[in-house]
């Protein structure tokens, strides 16, 4: 048994496990543990060449063939890790608050025709920056922005860094006739693009695909009923690669974790409503934010019989408000079988007995294969453990200004909601928060959401998402950013973008849909209209003005696709 465990640990196949999705990279692949807090811009071409695989925050997984005892052994190690986490919490061993936030964005590669380009390795070779890494499919990249301290002109600094990084990557991609497109789902993706042969190079992608496919035991079924209805099957998890997102990290103390996570869950629907940017998949117009149903169905290890029994999906919103970060890690162990039952040599309880800080490798690995929209993250920086909330709700794009505006809104409103004397989660049933999330994904900027009534009588009421954001959440976000110490100029500029989206009822998804229909009216067929919409989107994205200012439709003369 021990020999087998050692053999498993020697069969090294690097695999990053804390991603926003089955193999999605997160700040656990950024040098959160080792990078200084960023106070200014750093040119991407001056950073070490890719790939950077930090093990300080993420775990590298080793793979071999799993025997019948591996999952039992792994389950035992998970219980030890959970006990270790409980001790760390009880003994107050976690880092002091540092007001640190982090940002990462998944990107698409497309050609001048608007069609996907399967060449991330060639592009990364030219970018030669550790800020950029591969993602699940060959048309995906990811850019990581180093951690920043919330306060001052942080959002302007983030915007400057991101613009420079994306412009640099776009120039390098142009050298191989590709370009960077920051969008939730590339409208021109076809079913033939999302096949196993288009997985990015590296055994880590193949390994997890094999494990999820084996757990399901049959083809994955995609059935999304929106403006159109899409029904198809897939033999792999590759359709998940269509989903490109923004992940927002916030380091929090254990005592504040539950309040921050609950606040993030409560506001997730509002984030999606104003930030939706993924209305198309495989030529079909679906939900305004189609990533969540696509992500859930393309990673769903449950055959229909288990779904009928009420078994929880690995991609889920959750089912309750929490009182501790421990609740989420305990749910992971209780509800979800291991996909990658690979054991580390560390005895976490012995490490604690000796005065050390355990890596909790199995807990981190397992957590990376449960796909929450607000995920808990355990990490160690400079020998001190910390907790983060990773917000995975938002799609990528449309522009840098839009992405940073979404971030400013999130960090502000979560701070304010978490500090309310009568928190929203004490007045809003969790089931309503989950239903709100689905409604926002389906209807986007036009969604109606359930929210607690103001005043003495209590209860909840239905309200337009744009009215909720404009009249109630934006003032809270303003107060929250003030509490973080953000400069008023930063605060007003980026929250002003959110306000204008609400006033004009425009976001990325509504612009895409309106422009697509204008193209159809101009006589283009469906595929040509999607390609023309993608080209126009890419052009305006690189100009950089916020999406609420974009003119609907195509420039004259109308492209013929």
Buried (B, 14 or more C-beta within 10 A) or exposed (E): EEEBBEEBBEEEBBBBBBBBBBBBBBBBBBBBBEBEEBEEBBEBBEBEEBEBBBBBBBBBBBBBEBEEEBBEBBBEBBEBBBEBBBBBBEEEEBBEEBBBBBBBBBBBBBBEBBBBBBBBEBBBBBBBBBBBBBBBBBBBBBBBBBBBBBBBBBBBBBBBBBBBBBBBBBBBBBEBEBBBBBBBBBBBBBBEBBBBEBBBEBBBBBBBBBBBBEBBEEEBBBEBEBEEEBEBEBEBBBBBBBBBBBBBBBBBBBEBBBBBBBBBBBBBBBBBBBBBBBBBBBBBBBBBBBBBBBBBBBBBBBBEEBEEEEBBBBBBBBEEBBEBBBBBBBBBBEEBEBBBBBBBEBBBBEBBEEEEBBBBBBBBBBBBBBBBBBBBBBBBBEEEBBBBBBBBBBBBBBBBBBBBBBBBBBBBBBBBBBBBEEBBBEBBEBEBBBBBBBBBBBBBBBBBBBBBEEEEEEEBEEBBBBBBBBEBBBBBBBBBBBEBEBBEEBBBBBBBBBBBBBEBBBBBBBBBBBBBBBBBEBEBEBBBBBBBBBBBBBEBBBEBEBBBBBEBBBEEEBBEB
